[in-house]
Amino acid sequence: MIPTDSLLILSTSALIALGMVAAAGAWGWKGWLQLRYRQLDLAGPPELPAVAARIDLADMKERIKKLEAIAAGVEL
């Protein structure tokens, strides 16, 4: 059987290691998001013809209505 002191040290070190891995992952995720934002800023807004933009807007409005209906519990 493992002594209590050793078990406490082992569990504490495992918790610290998990925290370090989580912190490194969060730092990497933040950096990746910043990179994507910069790429999107450099690319600029997509150039859509006026008709395509209106179709996309109508499609988004329809999706929003469906999501609101789902959130309200209404069946379509």
PQR file with spaces between the fields and no chain letter, atoms N, CA, C, O and H, PARSE charges and radii, in Angstrom:
ATOM       1  N    MET     1       0.845   -1.175    0.000 -0.4000 1.5000
ATOM       2  CA   MET     1       0.000    0.000    0.000 -0.0000 2.0000
ATOM       3  C    MET     1       0.891    1.238    0.000  0.5500 1.7000
ATOM       4  O    MET     1       1.946    1.255    0.634 -0.5500 1.4000
ATOM       5  N    ILE     2       0.460    2.263   -0.711 -0.4000 1.5000
ATOM       6  CA   ILE     2       1.238    3.500   -0.843 -0.0000 2.0000
ATOM       7  C    ILE     2       1.033    4.344    0.405  0.5500 1.7000
ATOM       8  O    ILE     2      -0.098    4.518    0.860 -0.5500 1.4000
ATOM       9  H    ILE     2      -0.397    2.249   -1.227  0.4000 1.0000
ATOM      10  N    PRO     3       2.124    4.871    0.964 -0.5600 1.5000
ATOM      11  CA   PRO     3       1.991    5.741    2.141  0.2800 2.0000
ATOM      12  C    PRO     3       1.181    6.997    1.804  0.5500 1.7000
ATOM      13  O    PRO     3       1.176    7.447    0.658 -0.5500 1.4000
ATOM      14  N    THR     4       0.514    7.547    2.783 -0.4000 1.5000
ATOM      15  CA   THR     4      -0.351    8.705    2.603 -0.0000 2.0000
ATOM      16  C    THR     4       0.426    9.916    2.109  0.5500 1.7000
ATOM      17  O    THR     4      -0.068   10.668    1.268 -0.5500 1.4000
ATOM      18  H    THR     4       0.518    7.182    3.714  0.4000 1.0000
ATOM      19  N    ASP     5       1.643   10.114    2.626 -0.4000 1.5000
ATOM      20  CA   ASP     5       2.451   11.256    2.196 -0.0000 2.0000
ATOM      21  C    ASP     5       2.801   11.164    0.717  0.5500 1.7000
ATOM      22  O    ASP     5       2.739   12.159   -0.006 -0.5500 1.4000
ATOM      23  H    ASP     5       2.044    9.503    3.309  0.4000 1.0000
ATOM      24  N    SER     6       3.165    9.981    0.275 -0.4000 1.5000
ATOM      25  CA   SER     6       3.515    9.798   -1.132 -0.0000 2.0000
ATOM      26  C    SER     6       2.299   10.010   -2.025  0.5500 1.7000
ATOM      27  O    SER     6       2.409   10.590   -3.105 -0.5500 1.4000
ATOM      28  H    SER     6       3.216    9.173    0.862  0.4000 1.0000
ATOM      29  N    LEU     7       1.151    9.544   -1.576 -0.4000 1.5000
ATOM      30  CA   LEU     7      -0.075    9.712   -2.348 -0.0000 2.0000
ATOM      31  C    LEU     7      -0.451   11.188   -2.453  0.5500 1.7000
ATOM      32  O    LEU     7      -0.898   11.644   -3.506 -0.5500 1.4000
ATOM      33  H    LEU     7       1.061    9.073   -0.699  0.4000 1.0000
ATOM      34  N    LEU     8      -0.274   11.924   -1.378 -0.4000 1.5000
ATOM      35  CA   LEU     8      -0.559   13.356   -1.383 -0.0000 2.0000
ATOM      36  C    LEU     8       0.384   14.094   -2.330  0.5500 1.7000
ATOM      37  O    LEU     8      -0.053   14.965   -3.082 -0.5500 1.4000
ATOM      38  H    LEU     8       0.088   11.553   -0.522  0.4000 1.0000
ATOM      39  N    ILE     9       1.655   13.758   -2.300 -0.4000 1.5000
ATOM      40  CA   ILE     9       2.636   14.383   -3.186 -0.0000 2.0000
ATOM      41  C    ILE     9       2.343   14.045   -4.640  0.5500 1.7000
ATOM      42  O    ILE     9       2.420   14.912   -5.510 -0.5500 1.4000
ATOM      43  H    ILE     9       2.009   13.050   -1.689  0.4000 1.0000
ATOM      44  N    LEU    10       2.011   12.795   -4.904 -0.4000 1.5000
ATOM      45  CA   LEU    10       1.716   12.353   -6.260 -0.0000 2.0000
ATOM      46  C    LEU    10       0.464   13.049   -6.805  0.5500 1.7000
ATOM      47  O    LEU    10       0.464   13.513   -7.945 -0.5500 1.4000
ATOM      48  H    LEU    10       1.949   12.091   -4.197  0.4000 1.0000
ATOM      49  N    SER    11      -0.588   13.123   -6.010 -0.4000 1.5000
ATOM      50  CA   SER    11      -1.819   13.759   -6.478 -0.0000 2.0000
ATOM      51  C    SER    11      -1.637   15.267   -6.654  0.5500 1.7000
ATOM      52  O    SER    11      -2.197   15.853   -7.581 -0.5500 1.4000
ATOM      53  H    SER    11      -0.588   12.746   -5.084  0.4000 1.0000
ATOM      54  N    THR    12      -0.869   15.892   -5.785 -0.4000 1.5000
ATOM      55  CA   THR    12      -0.606   17.332   -5.911 -0.0000 2.0000
ATOM      56  C    THR    12       0.202   17.630   -7.162  0.5500 1.7000
ATOM      57  O    THR    12      -0.099   18.575   -7.890 -0.5500 1.4000
ATOM      58  H    THR    12      -0.414   15.417   -5.032  0.4000 1.0000
ATOM      59  N    SER    13       1.215   16.833   -7.409 -0.4000 1.5000
ATOM      60  CA   SER    13       2.038   17.058   -8.597 -0.0000 2.0000
ATOM      61  C    SER    13       1.239   16.783   -9.871  0.5500 1.7000
ATOM      62  O    SER    13       1.431   17.466  -10.877 -0.5500 1.4000
ATOM      63  H    SER    13       1.459   16.065   -6.818  0.4000 1.0000
ATOM      64  N    ALA    14       0.351   15.799   -9.839 -0.4000 1.5000
ATOM      65  CA   ALA    14      -0.499   15.531  -11.003 -0.0000 2.0000
ATOM      66  C    ALA    14      -1.456   16.692  -11.247  0.5500 1.7000
ATOM      67  O    ALA    14      -1.698   17.057  -12.397 -0.5500 1.4000
ATOM      68  H    ALA    14       0.194   15.245   -9.022  0.4000 1.0000
ATOM      69  N    LEU    15      -1.996   17.268  -10.201 -0.4000 1.5000
ATOM      70  CA   LEU    15      -2.891   18.409  -10.329 -0.0000 2.0000
ATOM      71  C    LEU    15      -2.149   19.633  -10.862  0.5500 1.7000
ATOM      72  O    LEU    15      -2.685   20.367  -11.692 -0.5500 1.4000
ATOM      73  H    LEU    15      -1.800   16.972   -9.266  0.4000 1.0000
ATOM      74  N    ILE    16      -0.941   19.854  -10.402 -0.4000 1.5000
ATOM      75  CA   ILE    16      -0.127   20.966  -10.896 -0.0000 2.0000
ATOM      76  C    ILE    16       0.204   20.761  -12.374  0.5500 1.7000
ATOM      77  O    ILE    16       0.131   21.699  -13.168 -0.5500 1.4000
ATOM      78  H    ILE    16      -0.506   19.257   -9.728  0.4000 1.0000
ATOM      79  N    ALA    17       0.565   19.538  -12.737 -0.4000 1.5000
ATOM      80  CA   ALA    17       0.880   19.242  -14.137 -0.0000 2.0000
ATOM      81  C    ALA    17      -0.343   19.456  -15.016  0.5500 1.7000
ATOM      82  O    ALA    17      -0.223   19.995  -16.116 -0.5500 1.4000
ATOM      83  H    ALA    17       0.625   18.775  -12.092  0.4000 1.0000
ATOM      84  N    LEU    18      -1.504   19.048  -14.556 -0.4000 1.5000
ATOM      85  CA   LEU    18      -2.736   19.257  -15.312 -0.0000 2.0000
ATOM      86  C    LEU    18      -3.024   20.748  -15.482  0.5500 1.7000
ATOM      87  O    LEU    18      -3.447   21.184  -16.553 -0.5500 1.4000
ATOM      88  H    LEU    18      -1.601   18.611  -13.662  0.4000 1.0000
ATOM      89  N    GLY    19      -2.797   21.518  -14.439 -0.4000 1.5000
ATOM      90  CA   GLY    19      -2.980   22.962  -14.521 -0.0000 2.0000
ATOM      91  C    GLY    19      -2.023   23.604  -15.511  0.5500 1.7000
ATOM      92  O    GLY    19      -2.402   24.522  -16.239 -0.5500 1.4000
ATOM      93  H    GLY    19      -2.454   21.164  -13.569  0.4000 1.0000
ATOM      94  N    MET    20      -0.783   23.126  -15.542 -0.4000 1.5000
ATOM      95  CA   MET    20       0.192   23.660  -16.486 -0.0000 2.0000
ATOM      96  C    MET    20      -0.189   23.326  -17.924  0.5500 1.7000
ATOM      97  O    MET    20      -0.059   24.168  -18.812 -0.5500 1.4000
ATOM      98  H    MET    20      -0.476   22.380  -14.951  0.4000 1.0000
ATOM      99  N    VAL    21      -0.655   22.114  -18.155 -0.4000 1.5000
ATOM     100  CA   VAL    21      -1.084   21.722  -19.500 -0.0000 2.0000
ATOM     101  C    VAL    21      -2.291   22.533  -19.926  0.5500 1.7000
ATOM     102  O    VAL    21      -2.374   22.958  -21.079 -0.5500 1.4000
ATOM     103  H    VAL    21      -0.761   21.430  -17.433  0.4000 1.0000
ATOM     104  N    ALA    22      -3.236   22.758  -19.010 -0.4000 1.5000
ATOM     105  CA   ALA    22      -4.420   23.552  -19.324 -0.0000 2.0000
ATOM     106  C    ALA    22      -4.043   24.998  -19.624  0.5500 1.7000
ATOM     107  O    ALA    22      -4.592   25.605  -20.544 -0.5500 1.4000
ATOM     108  H    ALA    22      -3.169   22.414  -18.074  0.4000 1.0000
ATOM     109  N    ALA    23      -3.114   25.550  -18.856 -0.4000 1.5000
ATOM     110  CA   ALA    23      -2.675   26.929  -19.088 -0.0000 2.0000
ATOM     111  C    ALA    23      -1.968   27.050  -20.437  0.5500 1.7000
ATOM     112  O    ALA    23      -2.181   28.022  -21.163 -0.5500 1.4000
ATOM     113  H    ALA    23      -2.668   25.057  -18.109  0.4000 1.0000
ATOM     114  N    ALA    24      -1.136   26.079  -20.775 -0.4000 1.5000
ATOM     115  CA   ALA    24      -0.449   26.112  -22.070 -0.0000 2.0000
ATOM     116  C    ALA    24      -1.455   25.978  -23.211  0.5500 1.7000
ATOM     117  O    ALA    24      -1.315   26.639  -24.240 -0.5500 1.4000
ATOM     118  H    ALA    24      -0.963   25.290  -20.186  0.4000 1.0000
ATOM     119  N    GLY    25      -2.452   25.139  -23.039 -0.4000 1.5000
ATOM     120  CA   GLY    25      -3.484   24.990  -24.061 -0.0000 2.0000
ATOM     121  C    GLY    25      -4.297   26.262  -24.235  0.5500 1.7000
ATOM     122  O    GLY    25      -4.603   26.646  -25.364 -0.5500 1.4000
ATOM     123  H    GLY    25      -2.566   24.602  -22.203  0.4000 1.0000
ATOM     124  N    ALA    26      -4.649   26.914  -23.148 -0.4000 1.5000
ATOM     125  CA   ALA    26      -5.405   28.170  -23.224 -0.0000 2.0000
ATOM     126  C    ALA    26      -4.571   29.260  -23.873  0.5500 1.7000
ATOM     127  O    ALA    26      -5.094   30.057  -24.652 -0.5500 1.4000
ATOM     128  H    ALA    26      -4.400   26.601  -22.232  0.4000 1.0000
ATOM     129  N    TRP    27      -3.292   29.307  -23.567 -0.4000 1.5000
ATOM     130  CA   TRP    27      -2.400   30.296  -24.167 -0.0000 2.0000
ATOM     131  C    TRP    27      -2.282   30.051  -25.677  0.5500 1.7000
ATOM     132  O    TRP    27      -2.312   30.994  -26.467 -0.5500 1.4000
ATOM     133  H    TRP    27      -2.867   28.660  -22.934  0.4000 1.0000
ATOM     134  N    GLY    28      -2.149   28.795  -26.064 -0.4000 1.5000
ATOM     135  CA   GLY    28      -2.061   28.457  -27.479 -0.0000 2.0000
ATOM     136  C    GLY    28      -3.352   28.762  -28.214  0.5500 1.7000
ATOM     137  O    GLY    28      -3.321   29.256  -29.341 -0.5500 1.4000
ATOM     138  H    GLY    28      -2.124   28.029  -25.422  0.4000 1.0000
ATOM     139  N    TRP    29      -4.486   28.476  -27.592 -0.4000 1.5000
ATOM     140  CA   TRP    29      -5.797   28.765  -28.191 -0.0000 2.0000
ATOM     141  C    TRP    29      -5.956   30.271  -28.412  0.5500 1.7000
ATOM     142  O    TRP    29      -6.434   30.705  -29.460 -0.5500 1.4000
ATOM     143  H    TRP    29      -4.511   28.075  -26.676  0.4000 1.0000
ATOM     144  N    LYS    30      -5.552   31.061  -27.417 -0.4000 1.5000
ATOM     145  CA   LYS    30      -5.651   32.513  -27.542 -0.0000 2.0000
ATOM     146  C    LYS    30      -4.776   33.012  -28.690  0.5500 1.7000
ATOM     147  O    LYS    30      -5.197   33.875  -29.460 -0.5500 1.4000
ATOM     148  H    LYS    30      -5.163   30.708  -26.565  0.4000 1.0000
ATOM     149  N    GLY    31      -3.581   32.481  -28.808 -0.4000 1.5000
ATOM     150  CA   GLY    31      -2.690   32.863  -29.895 -0.0000 2.0000
ATOM     151  C    GLY    31      -3.254   32.478  -31.249  0.5500 1.7000
ATOM     152  O    GLY    31      -3.146   33.244  -32.207 -0.5500 1.4000
ATOM     153  H    GLY    31      -3.240   31.779  -28.183  0.4000 1.0000
ATOM     154  N    TRP    32      -3.856   31.295  -31.342 -0.4000 1.5000
ATOM     155  CA   TRP    32      -4.445   30.854  -32.599 -0.0000 2.0000
ATOM     156  C    TRP    32      -5.606   31.760  -32.994  0.5500 1.7000
ATOM     157  O    TRP    32      -5.757   32.104  -34.166 -0.5500 1.4000
ATOM     158  H    TRP    32      -3.944   30.672  -30.564  0.4000 1.0000
ATOM     159  N    LEU    33      -6.425   32.145  -32.021 -0.4000 1.5000
ATOM     160  CA   LEU    33      -7.540   33.042  -32.315 -0.0000 2.0000
ATOM     161  C    LEU    33      -7.045   34.404  -32.784  0.5500 1.7000
ATOM     162  O    LEU    33      -7.614   34.981  -33.710 -0.5500 1.4000
ATOM     163  H    LEU    33      -6.303   31.865  -31.069  0.4000 1.0000
ATOM     164  N    GLN    34      -6.002   34.919  -32.162 -0.4000 1.5000
ATOM     165  CA   GLN    34      -5.433   36.193  -32.601 -0.0000 2.0000
ATOM     166  C    GLN    34      -4.903   36.094  -34.024  0.5500 1.7000
ATOM     167  O    GLN    34      -5.063   37.028  -34.810 -0.5500 1.4000
ATOM     168  H    GLN    34      -5.541   34.450  -31.409  0.4000 1.0000
ATOM     169  N    LEU    35      -4.279   34.982  -34.359 -0.4000 1.5000
ATOM     170  CA   LEU    35      -3.790   34.771  -35.709 -0.0000 2.0000
ATOM     171  C    LEU    35      -4.938   34.778  -36.706  0.5500 1.7000
ATOM     172  O    LEU    35      -4.842   35.408  -37.759 -0.5500 1.4000
ATOM     173  H    LEU    35      -4.150   34.224  -33.721  0.4000 1.0000
ATOM     174  N    ARG    36      -6.020   34.083  -36.384 -0.4000 1.5000
ATOM     175  CA   ARG    36      -7.178   34.035  -37.291 -0.0000 2.0000
ATOM     176  C    ARG    36      -7.805   35.419  -37.445  0.5500 1.7000
ATOM     177  O    ARG    36      -8.211   35.789  -38.547 -0.5500 1.4000
ATOM     178  H    ARG    36      -6.098   33.572  -35.529  0.4000 1.0000
ATOM     179  N    TYR    37      -7.891   36.190  -36.355 -0.4000 1.5000
ATOM     180  CA   TYR    37      -8.432   37.545  -36.449 -0.0000 2.0000
ATOM     181  C    TYR    37      -7.570   38.406  -37.369  0.5500 1.7000
ATOM     182  O    TYR    37      -8.094   39.171  -38.180 -0.5500 1.4000
ATOM     183  H    TYR    37      -7.561   35.889  -35.460  0.4000 1.0000
ATOM     184  N    ARG    38      -6.254   38.282  -37.244 -0.4000 1.5000
ATOM     185  CA   ARG    38      -5.359   39.050  -38.110 -0.0000 2.0000
ATOM     186  C    ARG    38      -5.523   38.649  -39.570  0.5500 1.7000
ATOM     187  O    ARG    38      -5.530   39.504  -40.455 -0.5500 1.4000
ATOM     188  H    ARG    38      -5.828   37.661  -36.586  0.4000 1.0000
ATOM     189  N    GLN    39      -5.657   37.347  -39.822 -0.4000 1.5000
ATOM     190  CA   GLN    39      -5.848   36.883  -41.191 -0.0000 2.0000
ATOM     191  C    GLN    39      -7.145   37.426  -41.763  0.5500 1.7000
ATOM     192  O    GLN    39      -7.194   37.836  -42.922 -0.5500 1.4000
ATOM     193  H    GLN    39      -5.652   36.653  -39.102  0.4000 1.0000
ATOM     194  N    LEU    40      -8.195   37.430  -40.953 -0.4000 1.5000
ATOM     195  CA   LEU    40      -9.475   37.950  -41.428 -0.0000 2.0000
ATOM     196  C    LEU    40      -9.419   39.455  -41.654  0.5500 1.7000
ATOM     197  O    LEU    40     -10.023   39.965  -42.597 -0.5500 1.4000
ATOM     198  H    LEU    40      -8.156   37.097  -40.011  0.4000 1.0000
ATOM     199  N    ASP    41      -8.698   40.166  -40.794 -0.4000 1.5000
ATOM     200  CA   ASP    41      -8.557   41.607  -40.970 -0.0000 2.0000
ATOM     201  C    ASP    41      -7.783   41.940  -42.241  0.5500 1.7000
ATOM     202  O    ASP    41      -8.138   42.875  -42.959 -0.5500 1.4000
ATOM     203  H    ASP    41      -8.208   39.752  -40.028  0.4000 1.0000
ATOM     204  N    LEU    42      -6.731   41.182  -42.520 -0.4000 1.5000
ATOM     205  CA   LEU    42      -5.932   41.430  -43.717 -0.0000 2.0000
ATOM     206  C    LEU    42      -6.709   41.095  -44.983  0.5500 1.7000
ATOM     207  O    LEU    42      -6.544   41.755  -46.009 -0.5500 1.4000
ATOM     208  H    LEU    42      -6.442   40.422  -41.937  0.4000 1.0000
ATOM     209  N    ALA    43      -7.552   40.076  -44.915 -0.4000 1.5000
ATOM     210  CA   ALA    43      -8.322   39.675  -46.089 -0.0000 2.0000
ATOM     211  C    ALA    43      -9.403   40.698  -46.405  0.5500 1.7000
ATOM     212  O    ALA    43      -9.782   40.857  -47.566 -0.5500 1.4000
ATOM     213  H    ALA    43      -7.686   39.540  -44.081  0.4000 1.0000
ATOM     214  N    GLY    44      -9.900   41.388  -45.396 -0.4000 1.5000
ATOM     215  CA   GLY    44     -10.961   42.365  -45.610 -0.0000 2.0000
ATOM     216  C    GLY    44     -12.308   41.669  -45.759  0.5500 1.7000
ATOM     217  O    GLY    44     -12.397   40.442  -45.744 -0.5500 1.4000
ATOM     218  H    GLY    44      -9.592   41.259  -44.453  0.4000 1.0000
ATOM     219  N    PRO    45     -13.336   42.467  -45.901 -0.5600 1.5000
ATOM     220  CA   PRO    45     -14.664   41.861  -46.035  0.2800 2.0000
ATOM     221  C    PRO    45     -14.803   41.176  -47.389  0.5500 1.7000
ATOM     222  O    PRO    45     -14.231   41.627  -48.382 -0.5500 1.4000
ATOM     223  N    PRO    46     -15.559   40.093  -47.424 -0.5600 1.5000
ATOM     224  CA   PRO    46     -15.737   39.414  -48.705  0.2800 2.0000
ATOM     225  C    PRO    46     -16.567   40.274  -49.651  0.5500 1.7000
ATOM     226  O    PRO    46     -17.525   40.928  -49.239 -0.5500 1.4000
ATOM     227  N    GLU    47     -16.190   40.261  -50.901 -0.4000 1.5000
ATOM     228  CA   GLU    47     -16.899   41.036  -51.904 -0.0000 2.0000
ATOM     229  C    GLU    47     -18.027   40.190  -52.486  0.5500 1.7000
ATOM     230  O    GLU    47     -17.785   39.245  -53.236 -0.5500 1.4000
ATOM     231  H    GLU    47     -15.411   39.729  -51.235  0.4000 1.0000
ATOM     232  N    LEU    48     -19.243   40.536  -52.135 -0.4000 1.5000
ATOM     233  CA   LEU    48     -20.410   39.818  -52.646 -0.0000 2.0000
ATOM     234  C    LEU    48     -21.226   40.770  -53.506  0.5500 1.7000
ATOM     235  O    LEU    48     -21.360   41.948  -53.174 -0.5500 1.4000
ATOM     236  H    LEU    48     -19.440   41.304  -51.525  0.4000 1.0000
ATOM     237  N    PRO    49     -21.765   40.274  -54.593 -0.5600 1.5000
ATOM     238  CA   PRO    49     -22.687   41.113  -55.344  0.2800 2.0000
ATOM     239  C    PRO    49     -23.909   41.439  -54.493  0.5500 1.7000
ATOM     240  O    PRO    49     -24.203   40.734  -53.527 -0.5500 1.4000
ATOM     241  N    ALA    50     -24.614   42.497  -54.846 -0.4000 1.5000
ATOM     242  CA   ALA    50     -25.759   42.941  -54.048 -0.0000 2.0000
ATOM     243  C    ALA    50     -26.819   41.851  -53.942  0.5500 1.7000
ATOM     244  O    ALA    50     -27.424   41.690  -52.882 -0.5500 1.4000
ATOM     245  H    ALA    50     -24.375   43.070  -55.631  0.4000 1.0000
ATOM     246  N    VAL    51     -27.054   41.108  -55.003 -0.4000 1.5000
ATOM     247  CA   VAL    51     -28.077   40.057  -54.980 -0.0000 2.0000
ATOM     248  C    VAL    51     -27.658   38.940  -54.035  0.5500 1.7000
ATOM     249  O    VAL    51     -28.472   38.455  -53.249 -0.5500 1.4000
ATOM     250  H    VAL    51     -26.563   41.239  -55.864  0.4000 1.0000
ATOM     251  N    ALA    52     -26.404   38.530  -54.103 -0.4000 1.5000
ATOM     252  CA   ALA    52     -25.912   37.461  -53.234 -0.0000 2.0000
ATOM     253  C    ALA    52     -25.964   37.892  -51.779  0.5500 1.7000
ATOM     254  O    ALA    52     -26.282   37.085  -50.906 -0.5500 1.4000
ATOM     255  H    ALA    52     -25.742   38.924  -54.741  0.4000 1.0000
ATOM     256  N    ALA    53     -25.656   39.152  -51.506 -0.4000 1.5000
ATOM     257  CA   ALA    53     -25.690   39.645  -50.134 -0.0000 2.0000
ATOM     258  C    ALA    53     -27.127   39.609  -49.596  0.5500 1.7000
ATOM     259  O    ALA    53     -27.346   39.258  -48.437 -0.5500 1.4000
ATOM     260  H    ALA    53     -25.398   39.808  -52.215  0.4000 1.0000
ATOM     261  N    ARG    54     -28.097   39.970  -50.431 -0.4000 1.5000
ATOM     262  CA   ARG    54     -29.488   39.935  -49.978 -0.0000 2.0000
ATOM     263  C    ARG    54     -29.955   38.512  -49.749  0.5500 1.7000
ATOM     264  O    ARG    54     -30.696   38.248  -48.801 -0.5500 1.4000
ATOM     265  H    ARG    54     -27.919   40.255  -51.372  0.4000 1.0000
ATOM     266  N    ILE    55     -29.532   37.588  -50.605 -0.4000 1.5000
ATOM     267  CA   ILE    55     -29.902   36.177  -50.421 -0.0000 2.0000
ATOM     268  C    ILE    55     -29.304   35.653  -49.129  0.5500 1.7000
ATOM     269  O    ILE    55     -29.977   34.961  -48.365 -0.5500 1.4000
ATOM     270  H    ILE    55     -28.931   37.802  -51.375  0.4000 1.0000
ATOM     271  N    ASP    56     -28.031   35.983  -48.877 -0.4000 1.5000
ATOM     272  CA   ASP    56     -27.394   35.553  -47.634 -0.0000 2.0000
ATOM     273  C    ASP    56     -28.091   36.150  -46.420  0.5500 1.7000
ATOM     274  O    ASP    56     -28.272   35.464  -45.414 -0.5500 1.4000
ATOM     275  H    ASP    56     -27.484   36.545  -49.497  0.4000 1.0000
ATOM     276  N    LEU    57     -28.483   37.408  -46.497 -0.4000 1.5000
ATOM     277  CA   LEU    57     -29.176   38.059  -45.393 -0.0000 2.0000
ATOM     278  C    LEU    57     -30.525   37.387  -45.143  0.5500 1.7000
ATOM     279  O    LEU    57     -30.894   37.154  -43.992 -0.5500 1.4000
ATOM     280  H    LEU    57     -28.336   37.966  -47.314  0.4000 1.0000
ATOM     281  N    ALA    58     -31.258   37.077  -46.201 -0.4000 1.5000
ATOM     282  CA   ALA    58     -32.545   36.402  -46.052 -0.0000 2.0000
ATOM     283  C    ALA    58     -32.358   35.009  -45.457  0.5500 1.7000
ATOM     284  O    ALA    58     -33.163   34.573  -44.634 -0.5500 1.4000
ATOM     285  H    ALA    58     -30.958   37.266  -47.136  0.4000 1.0000
ATOM     286  N    ASP    59     -31.304   34.312  -45.866 -0.4000 1.5000
ATOM     287  CA   ASP    59     -31.023   32.985  -45.332 -0.0000 2.0000
ATOM     288  C    ASP    59     -30.704   33.059  -43.845  0.5500 1.7000
ATOM     289  O    ASP    59     -31.166   32.224  -43.067 -0.5500 1.4000
ATOM     290  H    ASP    59     -30.650   34.666  -46.535  0.4000 1.0000
ATOM     291  N    MET    60     -29.918   34.053  -43.448 -0.4000 1.5000
ATOM     292  CA   MET    60     -29.593   34.209  -42.029 -0.0000 2.0000
ATOM     293  C    MET    60     -30.831   34.548  -41.211  0.5500 1.7000
ATOM     294  O    MET    60     -30.997   34.042  -40.101 -0.5500 1.4000
ATOM     295  H    MET    60     -29.543   34.731  -44.080  0.4000 1.0000
ATOM     296  N    LYS    61     -31.697   35.396  -41.743 -0.4000 1.5000
ATOM     297  CA   LYS    61     -32.928   35.733  -41.023 -0.0000 2.0000
ATOM     298  C    LYS    61     -33.795   34.501  -40.834  0.5500 1.7000
ATOM     299  O    LYS    61     -34.392   34.315  -39.775 -0.5500 1.4000
ATOM     300  H    LYS    61     -31.563   35.808  -42.644  0.4000 1.0000
ATOM     301  N    GLU    62     -33.866   33.660  -41.859 -0.4000 1.5000
ATOM     302  CA   GLU    62     -34.651   32.424  -41.763 -0.0000 2.0000
ATOM     303  C    GLU    62     -34.067   31.490  -40.714  0.5500 1.7000
ATOM     304  O    GLU    62     -34.804   30.878  -39.940 -0.5500 1.4000
ATOM     305  H    GLU    62     -33.381   33.812  -42.720  0.4000 1.0000
ATOM     306  N    ARG    63     -32.759   31.383  -40.688 -0.4000 1.5000
ATOM     307  CA   ARG    63     -32.114   30.530  -39.682 -0.0000 2.0000
ATOM     308  C    ARG    63     -32.358   31.064  -38.274  0.5500 1.7000
ATOM     309  O    ARG    63     -32.579   30.291  -37.342 -0.5500 1.4000
ATOM     310  H    ARG    63     -32.161   31.880  -41.316  0.4000 1.0000
ATOM     311  N    ILE    64     -32.316   32.382  -38.122 -0.4000 1.5000
ATOM     312  CA   ILE    64     -32.559   32.976  -36.805 -0.0000 2.0000
ATOM     313  C    ILE    64     -33.982   32.687  -36.352  0.5500 1.7000
ATOM     314  O    ILE    64     -34.207   32.376  -35.182 -0.5500 1.4000
ATOM     315  H    ILE    64     -32.137   33.010  -38.879  0.4000 1.0000
ATOM     316  N    LYS    65     -34.945   32.784  -37.264 -0.4000 1.5000
ATOM     317  CA   LYS    65     -36.335   32.480  -36.914 -0.0000 2.0000
ATOM     318  C    LYS    65     -36.479   31.032  -36.475  0.5500 1.7000
ATOM     319  O    LYS    65     -37.197   30.739  -35.519 -0.5500 1.4000
ATOM     320  H    LYS    65     -34.762   33.036  -38.214  0.4000 1.0000
ATOM     321  N    LYS    66     -35.797   30.122  -37.172 -0.4000 1.5000
ATOM     322  CA   LYS    66     -35.853   28.705  -36.799 -0.0000 2.0000
ATOM     323  C    LYS    66     -35.232   28.482  -35.426  0.5500 1.7000
ATOM     324  O    LYS    66     -35.769   27.733  -34.610 -0.5500 1.4000
ATOM     325  H    LYS    66     -35.213   30.360  -37.949  0.4000 1.0000
ATOM     326  N    LEU    67     -34.106   29.129  -35.174 -0.4000 1.5000
ATOM     327  CA   LEU    67     -33.458   28.970  -33.868 -0.0000 2.0000
ATOM     328  C    LEU    67     -34.315   29.561  -32.750  0.5500 1.7000
ATOM     329  O    LEU    67     -34.394   28.991  -31.662 -0.5500 1.4000
ATOM     330  H    LEU    67     -33.669   29.737  -35.837  0.4000 1.0000
ATOM     331  N    GLU    68     -34.950   30.689  -33.009 -0.4000 1.5000
ATOM     332  CA   GLU    68     -35.836   31.271  -32.001 -0.0000 2.0000
ATOM     333  C    GLU    68     -37.020   30.364  -31.733  0.5500 1.7000
ATOM     334  O    GLU    68     -37.456   30.236  -30.589 -0.5500 1.4000
ATOM     335  H    GLU    68     -34.886   31.153  -33.892  0.4000 1.0000
ATOM     336  N    ALA    69     -37.551   29.727  -32.781 -0.4000 1.5000
ATOM     337  CA   ALA    69     -38.662   28.797  -32.603 -0.0000 2.0000
ATOM     338  C    ALA    69     -38.231   27.586  -31.789  0.5500 1.7000
ATOM     339  O    ALA    69     -38.983   27.105  -30.941 -0.5500 1.4000
ATOM     340  H    ALA    69     -37.196   29.831  -33.710  0.4000 1.0000
ATOM     341  N    ILE    70     -37.031   27.095  -32.042 -0.4000 1.5000
ATOM     342  CA   ILE    70     -36.503   25.961  -31.279 -0.0000 2.0000
ATOM     343  C    ILE    70     -36.331   26.367  -29.819  0.5500 1.7000
ATOM     344  O    ILE    70     -36.676   25.604  -28.915 -0.5500 1.4000
ATOM     345  H    ILE    70     -36.420   27.486  -32.731  0.4000 1.0000
ATOM     346  N    ALA    71     -35.802   27.560  -29.588 -0.4000 1.5000
ATOM     347  CA   ALA    71     -35.582   28.033  -28.213 -0.0000 2.0000
ATOM     348  C    ALA    71     -36.916   28.228  -27.491  0.5500 1.7000
ATOM     349  O    ALA    71     -36.999   28.030  -26.279 -0.5500 1.4000
ATOM     350  H    ALA    71     -35.522   28.179  -30.322  0.4000 1.0000
ATOM     351  N    ALA    72     -37.962   28.617  -28.232 -0.4000 1.5000
ATOM     352  CA   ALA    72     -39.267   28.817  -27.614 -0.0000 2.0000
ATOM     353  C    ALA    72     -40.025   27.503  -27.438  0.5500 1.7000
ATOM     354  O    ALA    72     -41.051   27.461  -26.759 -0.5500 1.4000
ATOM     355  H    ALA    72     -37.894   28.779  -29.217  0.4000 1.0000
ATOM     356  N    GLY    73     -39.522   26.439  -28.046 -0.4000 1.5000
ATOM     357  CA   GLY    73     -40.177   25.143  -27.928 -0.0000 2.0000
ATOM     358  C    GLY    73     -41.294   24.934  -28.927  0.5500 1.7000
ATOM     359  O    GLY    73     -42.138   24.058  -28.740 -0.5500 1.4000
ATOM     360  H    GLY    73     -38.688   26.473  -28.598  0.4000 1.0000
ATOM     361  N    VAL    74     -41.311   25.723  -29.982 -0.4000 1.5000
ATOM     362  CA   VAL    74     -42.352   25.604  -31.018 -0.0000 2.0000
ATOM     363  C    VAL    74     -41.831   24.663  -32.091  0.5500 1.7000
ATOM     364  O    VAL    74     -40.685   24.772  -32.527 -0.5500 1.4000
ATOM     365  H    VAL    74     -40.625   26.435  -30.134  0.4000 1.0000
ATOM     366  N    GLU    75     -42.680   23.741  -32.508 -0.4000 1.5000
ATOM     367  CA   GLU    75     -42.296   22.826  -33.577 -0.0000 2.0000
ATOM     368  C    GLU    75     -42.604   23.441  -34.925  0.5500 1.7000
ATOM     369  O    GLU    75     -43.651   24.060  -35.110 -0.5500 1.4000
ATOM     370  H    GLU    75     -43.611   23.652  -32.154  0.4000 1.0000
ATOM     371  N    LEU    76     -41.696   23.270  -35.861 -0.4000 1.5000
ATOM     372  CA   LEU    76     -41.893   23.825  -37.198 -0.0000 2.0000
ATOM     373  C    LEU    76     -42.506   22.788  -38.111  0.5500 1.7000
ATOM     374  O    LEU    76     -42.749   23.066  -39.285 -0.5500 1.4000
ATOM     375  H    LEU    76     -40.845   22.767  -35.710  0.4000 1.0000
